[in-house]
Amino acid sequence: MLVWVRKIMSNWVARGLIGLLVAVFVLWGISNVFTLAGGGTSIAHVAGKPVDITAVQAAYQAALTQAEQSGQAQPDQAMRQQLAGQALAQVLRKQVLEQEAGHLGLAVPDAAIRQMLDNIPQFQTNGVFDKAKFAQVLQQNNSSPDQFIADVRDDLSNRQLIGPVLAGVVPPDLMLRQIFAAVAEQRFASMVQIPVAAQPVPAAPADAVLQRYWRNHPDQFTAPEYRKIKLVILSPALLAPQEQVAEADVDAALARAAGSAPSVPVRSVQVLSVGDLASSSRLEAAWKKGASWDKIQAMAKTFGASAIALDSATQTQIPNPGLAAAVFAAAPGKVVGPIAGDTGMYVFKVTQAGQGGPDEAALRAQVTQQLQLQKAQADVAQDVDGLQDALAGQTPLDQLPGNLGLTALEGTMDANGNAPDGIPAPIPGGDDLKAAVVQAVFAAHQGDPAQLTNGPDGSYFAFTVDSVIPPALAPFAQMRAKVLAAWTADQQTREAEQKAADLLYALDQGQKLDALAAAKHYSVTTSPAITRDGQPPAGIDPQFVSVLFSLKPGQATMQQTAAGFTVATLSQVVDPTPEQDPTDYAELTQSMTKLLQEDIGESFLDGLQQRDKVDVNQKLLSQLYQ
Protein backbone atom coordinates (compact mmCIF):
# COMPACT_ATOMS: atom_id res chain seq x y z
CA MET A 1 0.00 0.00 0.00
CA LEU A 2 2.79 2.46 0.91
CA VAL A 3 4.62 1.64 -2.37
CA TRP A 4 1.41 2.33 -4.29
CA VAL A 5 0.97 5.67 -2.51
CA ARG A 6 4.56 6.68 -3.33
CA LYS A 7 3.95 5.89 -7.03
CA ILE A 8 0.81 7.97 -7.07
CA MET A 9 2.58 10.91 -5.37
CA SER A 10 5.28 10.87 -8.06
CA ASN A 11 2.68 11.94 -10.61
CA TRP A 12 2.33 15.77 -10.78
CA VAL A 13 -1.42 15.49 -11.49
CA ALA A 14 -1.90 13.47 -8.33
CA ARG A 15 0.18 15.98 -6.41
CA GLY A 16 -2.11 18.75 -7.58
CA LEU A 17 -5.23 16.86 -6.55
CA ILE A 18 -3.77 16.06 -3.13
CA GLY A 19 -2.79 19.70 -2.64
CA LEU A 20 -6.24 20.86 -3.58
CA LEU A 21 -7.75 18.36 -1.13
CA VAL A 22 -5.45 19.57 1.66
CA ALA A 23 -6.36 23.18 0.92
CA VAL A 24 -10.06 22.34 1.11
CA PHE A 25 -9.62 20.64 4.48
CA VAL A 26 -7.45 23.47 5.81
CA LEU A 27 -9.88 26.13 4.69
CA TRP A 28 -12.85 24.15 6.00
CA GLY A 29 -11.11 23.72 9.33
CA ILE A 30 -10.23 27.39 9.61
CA SER A 31 -13.72 28.40 8.58
CA ASN A 32 -15.20 26.09 11.17
CA VAL A 33 -12.96 27.52 13.88
CA PHE A 34 -13.96 31.01 12.94
CA THR A 35 -17.59 29.97 12.92
CA LEU A 36 -17.37 28.57 16.41
CA ALA A 37 -15.34 31.40 17.81
CA GLY A 38 -17.05 34.21 16.02
CA GLY A 39 -20.57 32.91 15.98
CA GLY A 40 -21.53 35.52 18.58
CA THR A 41 -22.17 35.45 22.30
CA SER A 42 -25.88 36.21 22.08
CA ILE A 43 -27.71 33.44 23.87
CA ALA A 44 -31.10 35.02 23.10
CA HIS A 45 -32.79 38.05 21.55
CA VAL A 46 -35.52 40.15 23.11
CA ALA A 47 -37.34 42.42 20.64
CA GLY A 48 -34.36 42.05 18.35
CA LYS A 49 -31.86 43.09 21.01
CA PRO A 50 -29.17 40.53 21.89
CA VAL A 51 -28.81 39.02 25.35
CA ASP A 52 -25.16 38.32 26.07
CA ILE A 53 -24.31 34.89 27.41
CA THR A 54 -22.15 36.37 30.19
CA ALA A 55 -25.25 37.49 32.12
CA VAL A 56 -26.68 33.96 31.99
CA GLN A 57 -23.29 32.48 32.90
CA ALA A 58 -23.14 34.67 36.01
CA ALA A 59 -26.63 33.63 37.12
CA TYR A 60 -25.85 29.98 36.37
CA GLN A 61 -22.60 30.04 38.37
CA ALA A 62 -24.39 31.71 41.28
CA ALA A 63 -26.99 28.91 41.24
CA LEU A 64 -24.25 26.25 41.18
CA THR A 65 -22.47 27.91 44.09
CA GLN A 66 -25.69 28.10 46.08
CA ALA A 67 -26.34 24.39 45.42
CA GLU A 68 -22.86 23.48 46.66
CA GLN A 69 -23.16 25.65 49.77
CA SER A 70 -26.49 24.02 50.63
CA GLY A 71 -24.71 20.65 50.87
CA GLN A 72 -26.16 19.12 47.70
CA ALA A 73 -24.25 16.44 45.84
CA GLN A 74 -22.34 17.33 42.68
CA PRO A 75 -25.10 18.28 40.19
CA ASP A 76 -25.53 15.81 37.34
CA GLN A 77 -26.21 16.93 33.78
CA ALA A 78 -29.98 16.97 34.27
CA MET A 79 -29.64 19.23 37.30
CA ARG A 80 -27.13 21.47 35.50
CA GLN A 81 -29.52 21.76 32.57
CA GLN A 82 -32.33 22.75 34.92
CA LEU A 83 -30.17 25.38 36.65
CA ALA A 84 -29.07 26.78 33.28
CA GLY A 85 -32.70 27.03 32.17
CA GLN A 86 -33.64 28.82 35.38
CA ALA A 87 -30.70 31.23 34.96
CA LEU A 88 -31.76 32.01 31.39
CA ALA A 89 -35.38 32.57 32.47
CA GLN A 90 -34.18 34.93 35.20
CA VAL A 91 -32.15 37.02 32.74
CA LEU A 92 -34.90 37.04 30.11
CA ARG A 93 -37.46 38.17 32.67
CA LYS A 94 -35.20 41.04 33.60
CA GLN A 95 -34.77 41.98 29.94
CA VAL A 96 -38.46 41.98 29.03
CA LEU A 97 -39.33 43.96 32.16
CA GLU A 98 -36.66 46.54 31.33
CA GLN A 99 -38.04 46.67 27.79
CA GLU A 100 -41.59 47.26 29.05
CA ALA A 101 -40.44 49.85 31.58
CA GLY A 102 -38.74 51.69 28.74
CA HIS A 103 -41.90 51.59 26.64
CA LEU A 104 -43.89 53.08 29.52
CA GLY A 105 -41.24 55.63 30.43
CA LEU A 106 -40.90 54.37 34.00
CA ALA A 107 -37.96 55.63 36.05
CA VAL A 108 -36.72 55.07 39.58
CA PRO A 109 -35.55 58.23 41.36
CA ASP A 110 -32.32 58.08 43.37
CA ALA A 111 -34.23 59.18 46.47
CA ALA A 112 -36.32 56.00 46.35
CA ILE A 113 -33.19 53.86 46.15
CA ARG A 114 -31.64 55.76 49.03
CA GLN A 115 -34.77 55.27 51.14
CA MET A 116 -34.76 51.53 50.55
CA LEU A 117 -31.06 51.24 51.47
CA ASP A 118 -31.63 53.26 54.63
CA ASN A 119 -34.37 50.85 55.73
CA ILE A 120 -32.37 47.59 55.39
CA PRO A 121 -31.36 46.53 58.97
CA GLN A 122 -28.26 44.65 57.80
CA PHE A 123 -26.75 47.93 56.63
CA GLN A 124 -27.48 49.85 59.83
CA THR A 125 -25.49 50.72 62.92
CA ASN A 126 -27.62 51.92 65.83
CA GLY A 127 -30.56 52.30 63.45
CA VAL A 128 -28.67 54.51 60.97
CA PHE A 129 -27.34 53.53 57.54
CA ASP A 130 -23.62 52.73 57.77
CA LYS A 131 -21.73 52.98 54.47
CA ALA A 132 -18.79 50.92 55.73
CA LYS A 133 -21.09 48.16 56.96
CA PHE A 134 -22.94 48.32 53.64
CA ALA A 135 -19.73 47.63 51.75
CA GLN A 136 -18.64 44.93 54.24
CA VAL A 137 -21.91 42.98 54.01
CA LEU A 138 -21.88 43.09 50.22
CA GLN A 139 -18.26 41.92 50.12
CA GLN A 140 -19.12 38.97 52.37
CA ASN A 141 -21.87 38.02 49.92
CA ASN A 142 -19.65 38.34 46.81
CA SER A 143 -21.42 41.46 45.59
CA SER A 144 -20.54 45.12 45.07
CA PRO A 145 -22.34 48.40 45.85
CA ASP A 146 -22.87 49.14 42.15
CA GLN A 147 -24.34 45.69 41.51
CA PHE A 148 -26.58 45.85 44.57
CA ILE A 149 -27.85 49.33 43.73
CA ALA A 150 -28.58 48.16 40.19
CA ASP A 151 -30.54 45.22 41.61
CA VAL A 152 -32.47 47.58 43.90
CA ARG A 153 -33.26 49.85 40.96
CA ASP A 154 -34.52 46.87 38.95
CA ASP A 155 -36.63 45.70 41.88
CA LEU A 156 -38.26 49.09 42.36
CA SER A 157 -38.86 49.37 38.63
CA ASN A 158 -40.46 45.94 38.57
CA ARG A 159 -42.71 46.91 41.46
CA GLN A 160 -43.90 49.96 39.54
CA LEU A 161 -44.54 47.80 36.52
CA ILE A 162 -46.10 44.67 38.04
CA GLY A 163 -47.63 46.18 41.17
CA PRO A 164 -50.59 47.82 39.40
CA VAL A 165 -51.17 44.61 37.41
CA LEU A 166 -51.46 42.52 40.57
CA ALA A 167 -53.11 45.10 42.81
CA GLY A 168 -56.59 44.36 41.51
CA VAL A 169 -56.28 40.57 41.68
CA VAL A 170 -59.00 39.36 44.03
CA PRO A 171 -60.44 35.82 43.96
CA PRO A 172 -64.22 35.75 43.44
CA ASP A 173 -66.19 35.28 46.64
CA LEU A 174 -68.23 32.47 45.06
CA MET A 175 -65.07 30.52 44.26
CA LEU A 176 -63.67 31.10 47.75
CA ARG A 177 -66.87 29.90 49.40
CA GLN A 178 -66.91 26.75 47.28
CA ILE A 179 -63.28 25.95 48.11
CA PHE A 180 -63.86 26.76 51.78
CA ALA A 181 -66.90 24.48 51.86
CA ALA A 182 -64.84 21.60 50.43
CA VAL A 183 -61.80 22.17 52.67
CA ALA A 184 -63.63 22.94 55.91
CA GLU A 185 -66.36 20.34 55.57
CA GLN A 186 -66.40 17.99 58.57
CA ARG A 187 -67.70 14.46 58.52
CA PHE A 188 -68.45 12.15 61.41
CA ALA A 189 -68.77 8.39 61.23
CA SER A 190 -70.50 5.93 63.54
CA MET A 191 -68.17 2.96 63.76
CA VAL A 192 -68.16 -0.64 64.98
CA GLN A 193 -64.83 -2.38 65.46
CA ILE A 194 -64.61 -6.15 64.97
CA PRO A 195 -61.15 -7.17 66.15
CA VAL A 196 -59.55 -10.38 64.95
CA ALA A 197 -58.16 -11.18 68.40
CA ALA A 198 -61.66 -11.23 69.89
CA GLN A 199 -62.83 -14.06 67.64
CA PRO A 200 -63.10 -17.58 69.11
CA VAL A 201 -60.01 -19.73 68.71
CA PRO A 202 -60.87 -22.74 66.52
CA ALA A 203 -59.88 -26.24 67.52
CA ALA A 204 -56.56 -27.42 66.14
CA PRO A 205 -57.10 -29.28 62.85
CA ALA A 206 -55.50 -32.52 61.70
CA ASP A 207 -51.91 -32.39 60.50
CA ALA A 208 -53.11 -33.00 56.95
CA VAL A 209 -54.92 -29.63 57.04
CA LEU A 210 -51.89 -27.89 58.47
CA GLN A 211 -49.60 -29.50 55.89
CA ARG A 212 -51.86 -28.27 53.09
CA TYR A 213 -51.77 -24.78 54.59
CA TRP A 214 -47.97 -25.06 54.89
CA ARG A 215 -47.64 -26.01 51.21
CA ASN A 216 -50.10 -23.31 50.02
CA HIS A 217 -48.30 -20.49 51.89
CA PRO A 218 -44.61 -21.11 51.19
CA ASP A 219 -43.77 -17.41 51.55
CA GLN A 220 -44.64 -17.58 55.26
CA PHE A 221 -42.54 -20.66 55.99
CA THR A 222 -39.54 -20.30 53.69
CA ALA A 223 -36.27 -19.66 55.46
CA PRO A 224 -34.22 -16.84 53.87
CA GLU A 225 -30.74 -17.26 52.49
CA TYR A 226 -28.21 -17.78 55.26
CA ARG A 227 -24.47 -17.39 55.18
CA LYS A 228 -22.06 -19.11 57.50
CA ILE A 229 -19.08 -16.87 58.13
CA LYS A 230 -15.90 -16.44 60.10
CA LEU A 231 -15.32 -12.85 61.20
CA VAL A 232 -12.59 -10.86 62.93
CA ILE A 233 -12.98 -7.24 64.03
CA LEU A 234 -10.28 -4.77 65.03
CA SER A 235 -12.10 -1.88 66.68
CA PRO A 236 -11.00 0.84 69.12
CA ALA A 237 -14.46 0.78 70.70
CA LEU A 238 -14.24 -2.97 71.40
CA LEU A 239 -10.64 -2.79 72.55
CA ALA A 240 -11.03 0.28 74.79
CA PRO A 241 -12.69 -1.41 77.84
CA GLN A 242 -9.68 -3.72 78.11
CA GLU A 243 -7.11 -0.90 78.12
CA GLN A 244 -5.35 -0.07 81.38
CA VAL A 245 -4.99 3.64 82.17
CA ALA A 246 -2.76 5.02 84.91
CA GLU A 247 -4.60 6.78 87.75
CA ALA A 248 -2.21 9.72 87.44
CA ASP A 249 -3.31 10.21 83.83
CA VAL A 250 -6.96 10.03 84.88
CA ASP A 251 -6.41 12.59 87.65
CA ALA A 252 -4.67 14.98 85.27
CA ALA A 253 -7.41 14.64 82.66
CA LEU A 254 -10.07 15.05 85.32
CA ALA A 255 -8.47 18.29 86.50
CA ARG A 256 -8.42 19.65 82.97
CA ALA A 257 -12.04 18.63 82.33
CA ALA A 258 -13.27 20.07 85.63
CA GLY A 259 -11.53 23.35 84.89
CA SER A 260 -13.18 23.65 81.50
CA ALA A 261 -16.66 22.61 82.70
CA PRO A 262 -18.30 25.80 83.99
CA SER A 263 -20.78 25.67 86.82
CA VAL A 264 -24.38 26.60 86.06
CA PRO A 265 -26.99 28.33 88.24
CA VAL A 266 -29.56 26.00 89.82
CA ARG A 267 -32.71 26.63 91.80
CA SER A 268 -34.81 24.51 94.13
CA VAL A 269 -38.39 25.69 93.79
CA GLN A 270 -41.91 24.80 94.90
CA VAL A 271 -44.49 25.47 92.17
CA LEU A 272 -48.28 25.56 92.09
CA SER A 273 -49.95 25.23 88.69
CA VAL A 274 -53.44 26.75 88.97
CA GLY A 275 -56.15 26.91 86.33
CA ASP A 276 -57.45 30.44 86.95
CA LEU A 277 -56.32 33.79 88.34
CA ALA A 278 -58.75 33.89 91.26
CA SER A 279 -57.67 30.54 92.67
CA SER A 280 -54.00 31.33 92.19
CA SER A 281 -54.43 34.64 94.01
CA ARG A 282 -56.08 32.94 97.03
CA LEU A 283 -53.29 30.35 97.21
CA GLU A 284 -50.68 33.08 96.90
CA ALA A 285 -52.25 35.05 99.77
CA ALA A 286 -52.35 32.00 102.07
CA TRP A 287 -48.78 31.13 101.21
CA LYS A 288 -47.55 34.63 101.89
CA LYS A 289 -49.25 34.56 105.29
CA GLY A 290 -46.95 31.72 106.29
CA ALA A 291 -48.90 28.57 105.45
CA SER A 292 -46.64 25.53 105.20
CA TRP A 293 -45.93 23.77 101.94
CA ASP A 294 -47.93 20.76 103.11
CA LYS A 295 -50.94 22.97 103.86
CA ILE A 296 -50.57 24.75 100.51
CA GLN A 297 -50.50 21.38 98.76
CA ALA A 298 -53.71 20.36 100.52
CA MET A 299 -55.37 23.67 99.56
CA ALA A 300 -54.21 23.26 95.98
CA LYS A 301 -56.16 20.03 95.63
CA THR A 302 -59.39 21.81 96.54
CA PHE A 303 -58.79 24.29 93.69
CA GLY A 304 -57.88 21.57 91.20
CA ALA A 305 -54.29 22.78 91.20
CA SER A 306 -51.12 20.66 91.03
CA ALA A 307 -48.11 21.14 93.31
CA ILE A 308 -44.60 20.38 92.05
CA ALA A 309 -41.24 20.58 93.82
CA LEU A 310 -38.07 20.84 91.72
CA ASP A 311 -34.69 20.25 93.35
CA SER A 312 -31.50 21.83 91.97
CA ALA A 313 -33.01 22.43 88.52
CA THR A 314 -31.26 24.39 85.78
CA GLN A 315 -33.22 26.97 83.83
CA THR A 316 -33.57 24.69 80.81
CA GLN A 317 -35.00 21.92 82.99
CA ILE A 318 -38.07 24.02 83.83
CA PRO A 319 -40.47 23.27 80.94
CA ASN A 320 -42.26 26.64 80.73
CA PRO A 321 -39.88 29.39 79.52
CA GLY A 322 -41.82 32.21 81.22
CA LEU A 323 -41.87 30.36 84.54
CA ALA A 324 -38.17 29.48 84.19
CA ALA A 325 -37.24 33.13 83.65
CA ALA A 326 -39.33 34.24 86.62
CA VAL A 327 -37.85 31.54 88.90
CA PHE A 328 -34.27 32.53 88.10
CA ALA A 329 -35.09 36.21 88.58
CA ALA A 330 -36.78 35.71 91.98
CA ALA A 331 -35.18 36.03 95.39
CA PRO A 332 -35.09 32.87 97.53
CA GLY A 333 -37.79 32.56 100.21
CA LYS A 334 -40.27 34.90 98.54
CA VAL A 335 -43.66 33.77 97.19
CA VAL A 336 -44.04 35.02 93.61
CA GLY A 337 -47.05 35.02 91.33
CA PRO A 338 -49.37 34.64 89.70
CA ILE A 339 -47.28 34.12 86.52
CA ALA A 340 -49.25 33.44 83.34
CA GLY A 341 -48.47 30.12 81.67
CA ASP A 342 -49.65 28.14 78.66
CA THR A 343 -52.44 26.36 80.53
CA GLY A 344 -53.09 28.56 83.55
CA MET A 345 -51.26 30.48 86.27
CA TYR A 346 -48.15 29.69 88.33
CA VAL A 347 -47.34 30.60 91.94
CA PHE A 348 -43.93 29.60 93.26
CA LYS A 349 -41.30 30.04 95.94
CA VAL A 350 -37.57 29.57 95.42
CA THR A 351 -36.31 27.61 98.42
CA GLN A 352 -32.63 27.53 97.47
CA ALA A 353 -30.32 29.12 94.90
CA GLY A 354 -26.86 27.93 94.09
CA GLN A 355 -24.40 26.76 91.48
CA GLY A 356 -24.36 23.28 90.01
CA GLY A 357 -21.17 21.77 88.69
CA PRO A 358 -20.36 18.50 86.94
CA ASP A 359 -20.82 15.19 88.74
CA GLU A 360 -17.27 14.25 89.71
CA ALA A 361 -17.89 10.49 89.59
CA ALA A 362 -19.56 10.74 86.19
CA LEU A 363 -16.82 13.06 84.94
CA ARG A 364 -14.09 10.65 86.13
CA ALA A 365 -15.78 7.77 84.33
CA GLN A 366 -16.07 9.90 81.21
CA VAL A 367 -12.41 10.95 81.11
CA THR A 368 -11.32 7.38 81.88
CA GLN A 369 -13.29 6.11 78.89
CA GLN A 370 -11.80 8.84 76.71
CA LEU A 371 -8.26 7.87 77.73
CA GLN A 372 -9.01 4.19 77.15
CA LEU A 373 -10.38 4.99 73.69
CA GLN A 374 -7.32 7.08 72.82
CA LYS A 375 -5.04 4.24 73.87
CA ALA A 376 -7.14 1.73 71.91
CA GLN A 377 -6.98 3.93 68.81
CA ALA A 378 -3.19 3.99 69.07
CA ASP A 379 -3.07 0.19 69.48
CA VAL A 380 -5.35 -0.34 66.49
CA ALA A 381 -3.17 1.92 64.35
CA GLN A 382 -0.18 -0.20 65.39
CA ASP A 383 -1.88 -3.60 64.93
CA VAL A 384 -3.61 -2.98 61.61
CA ASP A 385 -0.40 -3.40 59.60
CA GLY A 386 0.24 -6.77 61.22
CA LEU A 387 -3.31 -7.86 60.45
CA GLN A 388 -2.97 -6.69 56.85
CA ASP A 389 0.27 -8.65 56.43
CA ALA A 390 -1.27 -11.80 57.91
CA LEU A 391 -4.27 -11.59 55.59
CA ALA A 392 -2.01 -10.94 52.59
CA GLY A 393 -0.15 -14.13 53.52
CA GLN A 394 -3.44 -16.10 53.34
CA THR A 395 -3.40 -16.84 57.09
CA PRO A 396 -6.74 -18.42 58.03
CA LEU A 397 -8.86 -16.22 60.26
CA ASP A 398 -8.88 -18.78 63.06
CA GLN A 399 -5.07 -18.87 63.01
CA LEU A 400 -4.34 -15.13 63.20
CA PRO A 401 -1.92 -13.99 65.92
CA GLY A 402 -3.53 -13.55 69.31
CA ASN A 403 -1.74 -10.29 70.10
CA LEU A 404 -3.55 -8.15 67.52
CA GLY A 405 -6.48 -7.18 69.76
CA LEU A 406 -8.99 -8.96 67.52
CA THR A 407 -12.56 -9.90 68.34
CA ALA A 408 -13.45 -13.11 66.51
CA LEU A 409 -16.67 -15.02 66.02
CA GLU A 410 -18.21 -17.64 63.77
CA GLY A 411 -21.86 -18.12 62.95
CA THR A 412 -24.77 -18.06 60.50
CA MET A 413 -26.99 -15.10 59.64
CA ASP A 414 -29.41 -13.79 57.04
CA ALA A 415 -29.39 -10.50 55.14
CA ASN A 416 -31.10 -8.78 58.09
CA GLY A 417 -28.32 -9.83 60.45
CA ASN A 418 -30.48 -12.42 62.22
CA ALA A 419 -29.46 -15.93 63.21
CA PRO A 420 -31.64 -18.93 62.16
CA ASP A 421 -33.53 -18.71 65.47
CA GLY A 422 -34.62 -15.17 64.58
CA ILE A 423 -32.41 -13.52 67.19
CA PRO A 424 -29.94 -10.85 65.97
CA ALA A 425 -26.54 -12.35 65.29
CA PRO A 426 -24.11 -11.41 68.10
CA ILE A 427 -21.89 -9.16 65.98
CA PRO A 428 -20.04 -6.97 68.47
CA GLY A 429 -19.90 -3.20 68.18
CA GLY A 430 -22.42 -0.51 67.35
CA ASP A 431 -25.28 -0.62 64.87
CA ASP A 432 -23.24 1.06 62.12
CA LEU A 433 -20.51 -1.58 62.36
CA LYS A 434 -23.06 -4.41 62.35
CA ALA A 435 -24.76 -2.96 59.28
CA ALA A 436 -21.42 -2.61 57.48
CA VAL A 437 -20.50 -6.24 58.23
CA VAL A 438 -23.87 -7.61 57.07
CA GLN A 439 -23.78 -5.55 53.87
CA ALA A 440 -20.23 -6.68 53.06
CA VAL A 441 -20.99 -10.35 53.81
CA PHE A 442 -23.97 -10.47 51.45
CA ALA A 443 -22.01 -8.67 48.71
CA ALA A 444 -19.22 -11.28 48.84
CA HIS A 445 -19.04 -14.80 47.40
CA GLN A 446 -18.34 -18.11 48.99
CA GLY A 447 -14.63 -18.88 48.91
CA ASP A 448 -13.46 -15.26 48.47
CA PRO A 449 -10.21 -14.67 50.38
CA ALA A 450 -10.47 -12.55 53.52
CA GLN A 451 -9.73 -8.89 52.89
CA LEU A 452 -9.31 -6.06 55.35
CA THR A 453 -12.28 -3.70 55.18
CA ASN A 454 -12.54 -0.23 56.74
CA GLY A 455 -15.50 0.03 59.09
CA PRO A 456 -17.06 2.99 60.91
CA ASP A 457 -15.36 4.83 63.78
CA GLY A 458 -11.84 3.71 62.90
CA SER A 459 -12.65 -0.01 62.94
CA TYR A 460 -11.51 -2.78 60.58
CA PHE A 461 -12.94 -6.20 59.85
CA ALA A 462 -12.27 -9.22 57.67
CA PHE A 463 -14.38 -12.29 56.99
CA THR A 464 -14.80 -15.39 54.89
CA VAL A 465 -18.08 -16.85 53.64
CA ASP A 466 -17.68 -20.56 54.38
CA SER A 467 -21.04 -21.63 52.99
CA VAL A 468 -24.24 -20.23 51.49
CA ILE A 469 -27.54 -21.83 52.48
CA PRO A 470 -30.11 -20.92 49.80
CA PRO A 471 -33.72 -20.06 50.66
CA ALA A 472 -35.81 -23.19 51.22
CA LEU A 473 -39.20 -24.20 52.55
CA ALA A 474 -38.59 -25.19 56.16
CA PRO A 475 -39.60 -28.75 57.09
CA PHE A 476 -43.16 -29.08 58.34
CA ALA A 477 -42.05 -30.80 61.54
CA GLN A 478 -39.81 -27.85 62.35
CA MET A 479 -42.47 -25.27 61.46
CA ARG A 480 -45.59 -27.02 62.82
CA ALA A 481 -46.13 -24.60 65.72
CA LYS A 482 -45.73 -21.60 63.44
CA VAL A 483 -48.05 -23.16 60.84
CA LEU A 484 -50.71 -23.78 63.50
CA ALA A 485 -50.46 -20.18 64.74
CA ALA A 486 -50.76 -18.81 61.19
CA TRP A 487 -53.69 -21.11 60.36
CA THR A 488 -55.46 -20.08 63.59
CA ALA A 489 -54.94 -16.35 62.89
CA ASP A 490 -56.21 -16.88 59.35
CA GLN A 491 -59.38 -18.58 60.62
CA GLN A 492 -60.00 -15.80 63.15
CA THR A 493 -59.51 -13.20 60.40
CA ARG A 494 -62.03 -15.00 58.20
CA GLU A 495 -64.50 -15.07 61.10
CA ALA A 496 -64.08 -11.32 61.77
CA GLU A 497 -64.37 -10.51 58.07
CA GLN A 498 -67.57 -12.55 57.75
CA LYS A 499 -69.14 -10.78 60.71
CA ALA A 500 -68.18 -7.39 59.28
CA ALA A 501 -69.57 -8.35 55.85
CA ASP A 502 -72.86 -9.53 57.41
CA LEU A 503 -73.13 -6.24 59.30
CA LEU A 504 -72.44 -4.22 56.15
CA TYR A 505 -75.05 -6.20 54.19
CA ALA A 506 -77.67 -5.53 56.86
CA LEU A 507 -76.88 -1.82 56.78
CA ASP A 508 -77.17 -1.77 53.00
CA GLN A 509 -80.61 -3.33 53.41
CA GLY A 510 -81.75 -0.33 55.44
CA GLN A 511 -81.26 -1.54 59.01
CA LYS A 512 -79.82 0.85 61.64
CA LEU A 513 -76.33 0.48 63.04
CA ASP A 514 -77.35 1.08 66.66
CA ALA A 515 -79.96 -1.69 66.56
CA LEU A 516 -77.65 -4.15 64.83
CA ALA A 517 -74.82 -3.40 67.25
CA ALA A 518 -77.06 -3.86 70.26
CA ALA A 519 -78.25 -7.23 68.96
CA LYS A 520 -74.67 -8.41 68.37
CA HIS A 521 -73.32 -6.81 71.56
CA TYR A 522 -71.05 -4.51 69.58
CA SER A 523 -70.16 -1.03 70.82
CA VAL A 524 -70.74 1.96 68.55
CA THR A 525 -68.29 4.89 68.65
CA THR A 526 -68.36 8.22 66.88
CA SER A 527 -65.23 9.31 65.06
CA PRO A 528 -63.62 12.70 65.63
CA ALA A 529 -64.30 15.36 63.03
CA ILE A 530 -62.68 14.31 59.73
CA THR A 531 -61.77 16.80 57.01
CA ARG A 532 -60.39 16.42 53.52
CA ASP A 533 -57.12 18.22 54.21
CA GLY A 534 -54.62 17.72 57.00
CA GLN A 535 -53.72 14.60 58.91
CA PRO A 536 -56.56 12.19 59.76
CA PRO A 537 -57.36 11.85 63.48
CA ALA A 538 -55.51 9.23 65.48
CA GLY A 539 -56.75 5.72 64.72
CA ILE A 540 -58.29 6.76 61.37
CA ASP A 541 -56.69 5.29 58.26
CA PRO A 542 -56.07 7.77 55.38
CA GLN A 543 -57.84 5.38 53.01
CA PHE A 544 -60.92 5.51 55.25
CA VAL A 545 -60.98 9.31 54.87
CA SER A 546 -61.22 9.14 51.08
CA VAL A 547 -63.95 6.49 51.29
CA LEU A 548 -65.91 8.49 53.88
CA PHE A 549 -65.99 11.55 51.61
CA SER A 550 -67.43 9.43 48.80
CA LEU A 551 -70.46 8.41 50.89
CA LYS A 552 -73.84 10.01 51.30
CA PRO A 553 -75.31 10.42 54.81
CA GLY A 554 -76.47 7.04 56.09
CA GLN A 555 -74.38 5.03 53.65
CA ALA A 556 -72.01 2.39 55.08
CA THR A 557 -68.53 1.12 54.34
CA MET A 558 -66.19 -1.59 55.57
CA GLN A 559 -62.45 -1.26 56.01
CA GLN A 560 -59.78 -3.74 57.11
CA THR A 561 -57.43 -2.40 59.77
CA ALA A 562 -54.30 -3.70 61.44
CA ALA A 563 -56.39 -5.09 64.31
CA GLY A 564 -59.44 -6.31 62.42
CA PHE A 565 -62.34 -4.74 60.51
CA THR A 566 -64.26 -1.49 60.85
CA VAL A 567 -67.87 -1.06 59.71
CA ALA A 568 -68.95 2.57 59.61
CA THR A 569 -71.81 4.75 58.44
CA LEU A 570 -71.62 8.44 57.58
CA SER A 571 -73.64 9.84 60.46
CA GLN A 572 -73.20 13.62 60.14
CA VAL A 573 -71.92 16.25 57.69
CA VAL A 574 -71.09 19.72 59.01
CA ASP A 575 -70.53 22.57 56.55
CA PRO A 576 -68.93 25.52 58.41
CA THR A 577 -69.57 28.93 56.86
CA PRO A 578 -66.99 31.69 56.50
CA GLU A 579 -68.91 33.66 59.13
CA GLN A 580 -68.46 30.80 61.61
CA ASP A 581 -64.72 30.49 60.98
CA PRO A 582 -63.45 33.89 59.80
CA THR A 583 -59.81 33.10 60.64
CA ASP A 584 -59.58 30.07 58.34
CA TYR A 585 -61.54 31.89 55.66
CA ALA A 586 -59.12 34.81 55.82
CA GLU A 587 -56.16 32.43 55.49
CA LEU A 588 -57.79 30.78 52.48
CA THR A 589 -58.47 34.19 50.91
CA GLN A 590 -54.84 35.18 51.40
CA SER A 591 -53.54 31.91 49.94
CA MET A 592 -55.82 32.05 46.91
CA THR A 593 -54.97 35.69 46.30
CA LYS A 594 -51.28 34.84 46.29
CA LEU A 595 -51.81 31.93 43.89
CA LEU A 596 -53.86 34.07 41.51
CA GLN A 597 -51.28 36.86 41.65
CA GLU A 598 -48.55 34.37 40.77
CA ASP A 599 -50.61 33.06 37.83
CA ILE A 600 -51.42 36.58 36.59
CA GLY A 601 -47.79 37.62 36.99
CA GLU A 602 -46.54 34.62 35.00
CA SER A 603 -49.16 35.27 32.31
CA PHE A 604 -48.07 38.92 32.15
CA LEU A 605 -44.44 37.92 31.70
CA ASP A 606 -45.34 35.30 29.08
CA GLY A 607 -47.30 37.92 27.20
CA LEU A 608 -44.33 40.31 27.23
CA GLN A 609 -42.01 37.59 25.96
CA GLN A 610 -44.41 36.68 23.14
CA ARG A 611 -44.85 40.31 22.18
CA ASP A 612 -41.12 40.93 22.20
CA LYS A 613 -40.52 37.73 20.23
CA VAL A 614 -37.96 36.19 22.54
CA ASP A 615 -35.87 33.54 20.82
CA VAL A 616 -33.16 31.39 22.43
CA ASN A 617 -29.97 29.90 20.99
CA GLN A 618 -30.41 26.41 22.40
CA LYS A 619 -27.02 25.25 21.12
CA LEU A 620 -25.25 28.04 22.97
CA LEU A 621 -27.35 27.40 26.07
CA SER A 622 -26.37 23.73 26.08
CA GLN A 623 -22.69 24.71 26.20
CA LEU A 624 -23.29 26.14 29.68
CA TYR A 625 -24.13 22.83 31.32
CA GLN A 626 -22.37 20.24 29.16
Helices and strands as residue ranges (DSSP letters): H 2-9, H 12-38, E 42-46, E 49-52, H 53-69, H 77-104, H 110-118, G 121-123, E 124-125, E 128-129, H 131-140, H 145-167, H 173-184, E 186-195, H 207-216, H 218-221, E 222-223, E 226-234, H 236-239, G 240-242, H 247-260, E 264-274, H 277-288, H 293-302, E 306-313, G 315-317, H 321-329, E 335-340, E 345-356, H 360-392, G 397-399, E 407-413, H 431-441, E 453-454, G 456-458, E 460-469, E 472-473, H 476-508, H 513-520, E 524-526, H 542-548, E 556-560, E 564-574, H 582-611, E 615-616, H 618-625
